[in-house]
Amino acid sequence: MALFHGHYIDGGFAMPFYKQMLSKPNTIEDMEFVDPEYFNGLKWILENDITDVVDSFFTVEHNAFGEMKTYELKEEGSKMQVTEQNKREYVRLLVQWRLRHGVEKQMQVLLKGFHEFIQPHLLKPFDERELELLIGGLGKIDVEDWKANTKLKHCSTEHPVVQWFWKIVGSYEEEQKARLLQFVTGSSCSS
């Protein structure tokens, strides 16, 4: 309704959510937005030889209201061990499951309502970042908050280049700030 009435939505969704709205598959990089530690674990699996290190099957355990349940990531997954040869498929399926499990019905309902206003074929030209701006609009970006929450490496806030950077960012129009924020963080929302 906010989109229909032209209201700004203060907040928004994680980038993987916008990808799902566009029917794009999620990737391991999407996991970094949701759970950085989990992302690092999956990345480690992909970057290292897991022979004699990882003893897993194509399953995932999930705590559902205090009860541990095991789900197969693919048919016969409980019988298929993760190996060096199939670890990429395992990570891909694990990411898809983790980002989509339990929200399928809610996503279908949300998309049904969203598609009443915007036909799916009209979204094809957009990527997930552009969809975020379309849905959320441009809010006021708090440069002081952005500055306070920026982590600097190999320099300090007193360095002239850092001060020039923030001076330039402060002079930008909101759209330029949003594009820069989107470029450096993956999101155009400052909150």
NORRARA-V719830 format. One line per field, one symbol per residue. burial: I if it has 16 or more other C-alpha atoms within 10 Angstrom, else O. A space follows every 10 residues. Layout:
burial: ???
//
This chain:
burial: OOOOOOOOOO OIOOIIIIII IIOOOIIIOI IOOOOOOOIO OIOOIOOOOI OOOOOOIIII OOOOOOOOOO OIIOOOIIOO IIIOOOIOOI IIIIIIIOIO OOOOOOOOOO IOOIOOOOOO OOOOOOOIII IIIOIIIIIO IOIOOOOOOO OOOOOOOOOO OOOOOIOOIO OOOIIOIIII IIOOOOIIII O
//
